[in-house]
Amino acid sequence: MGIKRKKRLSPEYTILSILEYLCISSRDTPISKYHIINKLPGIKQQRSDRINDLMEELENNGFIQSIKTPNSTFYKITEKGVEAYDKWIKSFLDFSRSVNKLNSDLD
């Protein structure tokens, strides 16, 4: 029997997934890292220290905000995080549309 390895997702994919989830789920209600890790597909498989590092970077760069309580820390997306997510999605959609246009021009 071989050792089953966890599938590693790129940091970019993980960051975008976290921003997307927070953008959709936490504009008004902060959510815990436990909730983020357990509700996002694929994120649960990532090492927790890796998720911690990425979330710390998101916070240090102003994309998310932590709210500390005696029992837990909750996270909420900031306006800067929403803008970054929207820009990232728009960029991806522009790329996708250009590829689709290219494909239709080839037909």
C-alpha angles and dihedrals in degrees: 000000000000126000112264108231124208114245108246118218121207116261089241092055091046093048092048090048091051093047091047093049093047091045091054099034110029112039089113104010121051115223134204126253087240089058092047093049094046098043101045115085111241095005093092088063092059123094111266093228089056091052089047091053093048093047090048089053091048089052095044089054093049098248095117135021126217122217112199122208128176091263106031148357120247129198134215131181116247127220087257089054092051090049092049091048092048091048092048092050093046090051091050092047091049089051092047092049092049090052091048090049090049090051092049090049089055093054 
